[in-house]
Amino acid sequence: MYDDLRFPEGKFEPVENPTPEQRNKWVQDISELPKLLRLTTQNLSIDQLNTQYRPGGWTVQQVVHHMADNDMNAFIRFKKALTEDNPMASSYREDLWAELSDYQNTPIEISLNLIESIRTRVVILLSNLSINEFYRTFKSPTHGSMNLNVATQRFAWHSKHHLAQIEFLKQREGW
């Protein structure tokens, strides 16, 4: 049961050689996430924001702040892949970052604004890449070598994954 709560969108399954239509859909999904996340989290009380989306999981507030941190890291990975030859992308201990004081003490509005701003830049960047540029790569400590086709898909999936966690919590709790 926890796998369903943890991965309500299913686990990530990459498309190795996507069509331009698939790529455009992922970029559109990336673009639409800030609005959907705002709608999903609007009017949640402090207690609701501090509710874990699953037993042993993060709170809604931690999920939103994690999404902002992930967006910052993803944007840098995209830019490094476009400007360096198969660079090593940085990773971070998301479990430990989620325990830092900014996750507990920062209103989610700050991260919602950050997500919106970063994604505007990401969408502009991705929308102007050539097909060849989507095959540029970076190395991830956790996922190995990855091209920007897969990174774009993973970025879009990651957003839907966390949005679904919050939506399912709201449904289960009747919020």
C-alpha positions in Angstrom: 0.0 0.0 0.0 2.8 2.5 0.8 4.2 2.1 -2.7 0.8 3.3 -4.0 1.0 6.3 -1.7 4.6 6.9 -2.3 4.4 6.6 -6.1 0.8 7.4 -7.1 1.9 8.3 -10.7 3.9 5.0 -10.9 7.6 4.7 -11.1 9.5 6.7 -13.7 9.7 4.9 -17.1 11.8 6.8 -19.7 11.1 7.0 -23.4 14.6 6.7 -25.0 13.8 8.3 -28.4 10.8 10.6 -27.9 8.9 12.2 -30.7 8.8 16.0 -30.9 5.1 15.8 -29.8 6.1 13.8 -26.6 8.9 16.3 -25.9 6.5 19.3 -26.3 4.0 17.6 -23.9 6.7 17.2 -21.2 7.7 20.9 -21.6 4.0 21.8 -21.4 3.6 19.7 -18.2 6.6 21.5 -16.7 5.1 24.8 -17.6 1.7 24.0 -16.1 2.9 22.6 -12.7 3.2 25.9 -10.8 -0.5 26.8 -11.4 -1.6 23.2 -10.5 0.5 23.2 -7.4 -0.9 26.5 -6.3 -4.5 25.3 -6.8 -3.8 22.1 -5.0 -2.2 23.8 -1.9 -4.4 26.9 -1.7 -6.5 27.2 1.4 -4.6 24.5 3.2 -4.3 25.3 6.9 -1.0 25.1 8.8 -2.1 21.8 10.3 -2.9 20.4 6.8 0.5 21.7 5.5 2.2 19.9 8.4 0.4 16.6 7.6 2.5 13.8 6.2 1.3 12.7 2.7 1.8 9.0 3.9 3.0 7.4 7.1 6.7 8.1 7.4 6.6 10.5 4.5 7.2 14.2 4.2 4.6 16.8 5.1 2.9 18.8 2.4 5.1 21.7 3.3 8.3 19.6 3.0 7.1 18.3 -0.4 6.6 21.8 -1.7 10.0 23.0 -0.5 11.6 19.8 -1.9 10.0 20.6 -5.3 11.6 24.0 -5.3 15.0 22.6 -4.4 14.7 19.9 -7.1 13.8 22.6 -9.7 16.9 24.6 -8.8 19.1 21.5 -9.2 17.4 20.4 -12.4 17.9 23.8 -14.0 21.6 23.7 -13.2 21.9 20.2 -14.6 20.3 21.3 -17.9 22.6 24.2 -18.2 25.7 22.2 -17.4 24.8 19.6 -19.9 24.4 22.3 -22.6 27.7 24.0 -21.8 30.0 21.2 -20.7 31.0 17.8 -22.1 29.0 15.2 -20.1 29.5 16.9 -16.7 29.0 15.4 -13.3 25.8 16.8 -12.0 25.6 17.6 -8.3 23.4 15.6 -6.1 22.0 16.4 -2.7 20.7 14.5 0.3 17.0 15.4 -0.1 16.2 13.5 3.1 18.5 15.7 5.1 17.6 18.9 3.3 14.0 18.2 4.2 15.0 18.4 7.9 16.7 21.8 7.7 15.0 24.8 9.3 14.0 26.5 6.1 11.7 23.6 5.3 10.0 24.1 8.7 10.0 27.9 8.9 9.5 29.2 5.3 5.9 29.8 4.1 5.2 27.6 1.0 4.4 30.8 -1.0 8.2 31.5 -1.1 8.8 28.1 -2.8 5.7 28.4 -5.0 7.1 31.7 -6.3 10.6 30.1 -6.8 9.1 27.2 -8.7 7.2 29.5 -11.0 10.3 31.6 -11.7 12.6 28.7 -12.3 10.1 26.9 -14.5 9.6 30.0 -16.6 13.4 29.9 -17.3 13.4 26.1 -17.8 10.5 26.2 -20.3 12.2 29.0 -22.3 15.4 27.1 -22.4 13.9 23.7 -23.4 11.5 25.3 -25.9 14.5 26.7 -27.8 16.7 23.6 -27.9 17.5 21.7 -31.1 16.8 18.0 -31.3 20.6 17.4 -31.1 20.8 19.4 -27.9 18.3 17.1 -26.2 20.8 14.3 -26.7 23.5 16.2 -24.7 24.3 14.3 -21.5 25.3 14.7 -17.9 26.3 12.2 -15.3 24.1 11.8 -12.2 25.5 10.1 -9.1 22.2 8.3 -8.6 21.0 7.7 -12.2 24.2 7.4 -14.3 24.6 9.1 -17.7 21.4 10.8 -18.8 20.6 12.8 -21.9 18.3 15.9 -21.8 15.4 13.9 -23.3 15.4 11.7 -20.3 16.1 14.5 -17.9 13.1 16.5 -19.3 10.9 13.5 -18.9 12.1 12.9 -15.3 11.6 16.5 -14.4 8.0 16.4 -15.7 7.3 13.1 -14.0 8.8 14.3 -10.7 6.4 17.2 -10.6 3.4 15.0 -11.3 4.6 12.5 -8.8 4.7 15.0 -5.9 1.5 16.8 -7.0 -0.3 13.5 -7.0 1.0 12.7 -3.5 -0.6 16.0 -2.2 -3.8 15.4 -4.2 -4.3 11.9 -2.9 -3.7 13.1 0.7 -6.4 15.7 0.2 -8.8 13.1 -1.2 -8.1 10.6 1.7 -8.6 13.3 4.3 -11.6 14.9 2.6 -10.1 18.3 2.4 
